[in-house]
Amino acid sequence: MALAHLNVMGVRNLRQVVLEPDPGINILYGPNASGKTSLLEAIHILGRGSSFRSRDFKKVIQFGQEFFRISAHLAENHLPIGLEYGRQGLLMRVGGKPARSRADLMQVLPLVTMTPESHRLLSEGPRWRRRMVDWGVFHVEPTFLPAWRRYQRAMKQRNAALRMKNGQLASVWDQELVASGLELDLHRKTYLARLRPYLADYGRHLIDIDALLTDYYPGWKRNQEYAEALAASLSQDLEHGYTRYGPHRADVILCVEGRQARDVVSRGQQKLLIAAMLLAQVSLVNEASDPKCMVLIDDLPAELDSEHRHRFLSLLNSLEVQAFITATDINAVAHYPSTTAPPCVFHVEHGQLSKQ
């Protein structure tokens, strides 16, 4: 889904910004601390109900202000969406009505984001990779979210019983935990099976790697049933006070020629691998569901040479999605594929935006 109109107020150094972007590629360039990343952050907040820079919305509010507000109209159906955070907490609206949860925003404005911190997908713990995959599953499988919510409720109750050292009460929740957990596991496996051909294709075109694939760890031993794993770990779960096995411990491992990618590729190649994963997910989600994804790229030129920037932009353009790309130097993204429509360029400085 594309934005036709965006209004941002009180986000970081963006006092009042109105943007009417192109439905295709939009380049935001300017010096450091000019507000480029803050604008991407505002769009991300609107589509996810969360920031990619801070967990604390208070840090997003502009200094001296009491709230921030982000609103937009979508291009295809003119649907208004909005979000405000201040003294009353977080308020979200979709189509003029209060949103029940962040999932309502995600449903109407699906987006993926790549930032200089995206290397954590490879270098840090499985939480980052689970969130990435679950975003895709959420958009292609309608029953994923209800199953996830059932699993979270059951695990919360089981963990409460474990903290009370009540093994009998904890075991009462095993049946629901297993039922919802196996449903989550199946959705993830099905999604990854569908994603692998897309990932292999983008790996070849973007990085010249033929053997790019994913390996999946469900959160318990692969040669063991989940119910058996829960029963066998009860005594240790009681000792630790939490459930140690299940889909909440799952991991998705990106592999190159049978080895973990983080062990065999450079930092620059890591960014290309993450870009390949991003493009693969956007391709799959766009073909399997509606509306189409939006893409946010913060500091594309960082650690990518001109050849790979050109490859990435060509592949991104072929997806026919709306994208916002930041850069400090317009020349770093000026060599746009000649066979495509030129991007829409905006200059950002001192929190102000001007179309070039």
C-alpha positions in Angstrom: 0.0 0.0 0.0 1.3 3.5 -0.9 1.0 6.7 1.0 -0.7 9.5 -0.9 -0.3 12.1 1.8 1.7 12.1 5.1 1.6 14.6 8.0 4.2 14.4 10.8 4.2 16.6 13.8 6.5 16.6 16.9 8.7 13.6 15.9 12.3 14.2 16.9 13.4 17.4 15.0 10.4 17.3 12.6 8.2 20.1 13.9 5.7 20.0 11.0 6.3 18.0 7.8 3.8 17.4 5.0 4.8 15.0 2.3 3.1 13.9 -0.9 5.4 11.1 -2.0 5.6 9.3 -5.4 4.0 5.9 -5.5 7.4 4.5 -6.5 10.9 5.3 -5.3 11.4 8.3 -3.1 14.9 9.5 -2.2 15.5 11.5 1.0 18.9 13.1 1.1 20.6 15.6 3.3 23.3 16.0 6.0 23.5 13.9 9.2 20.9 14.9 11.8 18.8 16.7 9.2 15.7 14.6 9.9 15.9 11.9 7.2 15.9 8.9 9.6 13.3 10.6 11.7 10.9 10.7 8.7 11.5 7.0 8.1 10.9 6.4 11.8 7.6 8.3 11.6 6.4 6.1 8.7 7.5 3.0 10.5 5.6 4.0 13.7 2.5 4.6 11.6 2.7 1.1 10.0 4.0 -0.9 13.0 2.9 1.1 16.1 6.5 0.9 17.2 9.9 2.7 16.5 13.0 1.0 15.1 15.1 3.4 17.1 13.7 3.4 20.6 11.3 1.3 22.7 10.3 4.5 24.6 8.0 6.8 22.7 8.8 9.6 25.1 12.2 9.8 23.4 10.5 10.2 20.0 8.6 13.4 21.1 10.3 16.6 20.0 12.1 18.5 22.8 9.7 21.0 24.4 6.6 19.3 22.9 4.0 17.2 24.8 3.0 14.8 22.0 3.7 13.6 18.5 1.2 13.0 15.8 1.5 11.1 12.5 -1.3 10.8 10.0 -1.7 9.7 6.4 -4.1 8.9 3.6 -3.5 5.7 1.6 -3.3 6.0 -2.1 -5.5 3.2 -3.4 -8.6 3.6 -1.1 -8.0 7.0 0.5 -8.2 5.3 3.9 -7.1 7.7 6.7 -4.9 6.3 9.4 -3.3 8.1 12.3 -1.3 7.7 15.5 -0.7 10.0 18.4 1.3 9.6 21.6 1.2 12.0 24.6 -0.2 12.3 28.0 -3.1 10.0 27.1 -0.8 7.3 26.0 -0.9 5.7 22.5 -3.9 6.5 20.4 -4.4 4.8 17.0 -7.1 5.2 14.4 -7.8 3.4 11.1 -10.6 4.6 8.8 -11.7 7.1 11.4 -12.2 4.5 14.1 -10.0 3.5 17.1 -7.6 0.7 16.3 -7.9 -2.3 18.6 -4.2 -3.1 18.4 -1.0 -2.5 16.4 -2.0 -5.4 14.2 -4.7 -3.1 12.7 -2.1 -0.7 11.5 0.1 -3.5 10.2 -2.8 -4.9 8.2 -3.5 -1.8 6.2 0.1 -0.5 5.9 2.5 -3.5 5.7 6.1 -2.3 5.5 9.7 -3.7 5.9 12.6 -1.6 7.1 16.3 -1.9 6.6 18.6 0.2 8.7 22.3 0.2 9.6 21.3 -1.9 12.7 19.8 -4.6 10.5 23.0 -6.6 10.8 21.6 -7.8 14.1 19.4 -10.2 12.2 22.6 -12.2 11.6 24.9 -11.2 14.4 22.6 -11.3 17.4 20.0 -13.5 19.0 17.0 -15.4 17.5 14.5 -12.8 18.7 15.3 -10.5 15.7 14.9 -13.4 13.2 11.7 -14.6 14.7 10.2 -11.2 14.5 11.3 -10.9 10.8 9.7 -14.2 9.9 6.6 -13.7 11.9 5.9 -10.4 10.2 5.8 -12.3 6.9 3.6 -15.1 8.3 1.2 -12.6 9.7 0.6 -11.1 6.3 0.1 -14.4 4.4 -1.7 -16.6 6.9 -4.8 -15.0 8.6 -4.9 -17.7 11.3 -1.4 -16.9 12.5 -2.3 -14.0 14.8 -5.1 -15.8 16.7 -2.7 -18.8 17.3 0.1 -16.5 18.4 -2.3 -14.8 20.9 -3.5 -18.2 22.3 0.1 -19.4 22.7 1.1 -16.2 24.5 -1.8 -16.5 26.9 -1.1 -20.1 27.7 2.6 -19.5 28.2 1.9 -16.5 30.5 -0.4 -18.8 32.7 2.1 -21.7 32.6 5.0 -19.4 33.6 2.9 -17.9 36.5 2.3 -21.4 37.8 6.0 -22.3 37.4 7.0 -19.2 39.4 4.7 -20.4 42.2 6.4 -23.8 42.0 3.1 -25.5 41.2 4.0 -28.2 38.6 0.5 -29.6 38.6 -1.1 -26.3 37.7 1.6 -25.6 35.1 0.9 -28.9 33.4 -2.8 -27.9 33.0 -1.7 -25.4 30.4 0.5 -27.9 28.4 -2.4 -29.0 26.1 -3.2 -25.5 25.0 0.4 -24.6 24.7 1.1 -27.6 22.5 -2.0 -27.1 20.3 -1.3 -23.4 19.6 2.5 -23.9 19.5 2.3 -26.6 16.9 0.0 -24.4 14.8 2.6 -21.6 15.0 5.3 -24.0 14.1 3.4 -25.3 11.0 2.7 -21.7 9.8 6.4 -20.8 10.1 7.6 -23.9 8.3 5.1 -23.5 5.5 6.1 -19.8 5.1 9.8 -20.6 5.0 9.2 -23.3 2.4 7.5 -20.8 0.2 10.1 -18.1 0.9 13.2 -20.3 0.0 12.9 -20.1 -3.8 12.5 -16.3 -3.6 15.5 -16.1 -1.3 17.6 -18.2 -3.6 16.7 -16.1 -6.6 17.6 -12.8 -4.9 20.7 -14.4 -3.6 21.8 -15.2 -7.1 20.9 -11.8 -8.6 22.1 -9.6 -5.7 25.1 -11.4 -4.2 26.0 -14.1 -6.8 25.4 -16.8 -4.3 23.6 -20.0 -5.5 23.4 -21.8 -2.2 21.5 -19.3 0.0 18.9 -20.9 2.1 17.3 -21.0 5.6 17.5 -23.6 8.4 14.8 -23.7 11.0 15.0 -24.6 14.7 11.4 -25.0 16.2 12.4 -24.3 19.8 12.8 -27.8 21.0 14.7 -30.9 19.8 13.8 -31.8 16.3 13.7 -35.6 17.1 11.2 -35.0 19.9 7.5 -34.2 20.1 6.7 -30.9 21.6 4.4 -32.4 24.3 7.3 -34.7 25.2 9.7 -31.9 25.4 7.4 -29.9 27.8 6.8 -32.9 30.1 10.5 -33.8 30.2 11.6 -30.3 31.1 9.0 -29.6 33.8 11.3 -30.1 36.7 13.9 -27.7 35.2 11.2 -25.3 34.2 10.1 -25.2 37.8 13.6 -24.5 38.9 14.1 -21.6 36.4 10.5 -20.3 36.7 9.7 -20.1 33.0 9.0 -22.3 30.0 12.2 -23.1 28.3 11.0 -24.9 25.1 8.5 -23.9 22.5 8.0 -21.6 19.4 9.0 -18.6 21.6 12.6 -20.0 21.4 12.5 -20.8 17.7 15.3 -19.6 15.4 15.7 -19.1 11.6 19.3 -19.4 10.4 20.5 -18.0 7.1 23.0 -20.4 5.5 25.5 -20.1 2.7 26.8 -23.3 1.2 25.7 -25.2 4.3 27.3 -22.9 6.9 25.8 -20.1 9.0 26.1 -16.9 7.0 27.3 -14.8 9.9 30.4 -17.1 10.1 31.5 -16.9 6.4 30.5 -13.4 5.1 31.9 -9.9 5.6 29.9 -7.0 7.2 29.1 -5.6 3.7 28.0 -9.0 2.5 25.8 -9.3 5.6 23.9 -6.2 4.5 23.4 -7.7 1.0 22.1 -11.0 2.6 19.7 -9.0 4.7 18.6 -7.0 1.6 18.0 -10.3 -0.2 15.9 -11.5 2.6 13.9 -8.3 2.6 13.3 -8.4 -1.1 12.3 -12.1 -0.9 9.8 -11.4 1.8 8.3 -8.4 0.0 8.0 -10.5 -3.2 6.2 -13.4 -1.4 3.9 -11.2 0.6 3.0 -9.1 -2.4 2.0 -12.2 -4.4 0.2 -13.9 -1.6 -1.8 -11.1 0.0 -3.1 -7.5 -0.5 -2.2 -4.7 0.1 1.4 -4.5 -1.2 4.3 -3.7 1.1 6.1 -0.5 1.5 9.9 -0.5 1.8 12.0 1.8 4.1 15.8 1.9 3.6 17.9 4.0 5.9 21.3 4.9 4.6 21.4 2.6 1.5 24.9 3.6 0.4 26.5 2.5 3.7 28.9 -0.4 3.1 27.5 -1.1 -0.4 29.6 -0.3 -3.5 28.0 1.3 -6.6 27.5 -2.0 -8.4 25.5 -3.6 -5.6 23.5 -0.4 -5.0 22.6 -0.5 -8.7 21.6 -4.1 -8.5 19.5 -3.5 -5.4 17.7 -0.5 -6.8 17.0 -2.5 -10.0 15.5 -5.4 -8.1 13.6 -3.0 -5.8 12.1 -1.2 -8.7 11.0 -4.4 -10.3 8.7 -5.0 -7.3 6.7 -1.9 -8.1 6.3 -0.9 -4.5 6.5 2.5 -2.8 9.9 2.9 -1.1 11.7 5.6 0.9 15.5 5.6 0.8 17.8 7.9 2.7 21.3 9.0 1.9 23.7 11.8 2.9 25.0 12.2 -0.6 22.6 12.3 -3.5 25.4 11.2 -5.8 25.6 7.9 -4.0 22.1 7.0 -5.3 22.1 9.1 -8.4 23.1 6.2 -10.7 19.6 4.8 -10.8 18.7 2.2 -13.4 18.2 4.0 -16.7 15.4 1.6 -17.8 13.2 2.7 -14.9 11.2 5.8 -14.0 13.4 8.3 -12.1 12.8 8.5 -8.4 11.2 11.4 -6.6 13.9 13.3 -4.7 13.4 15.3 -1.5 16.1 17.4 0.3 15.9 17.3 4.1 17.7 19.8 6.3 17.0 21.2 9.8 13.8 19.1 10.0 12.4 20.7 6.8 11.6 19.0 3.5 11.7 20.3 0.0 11.0 18.5 -3.3 13.8 18.8 -5.9 
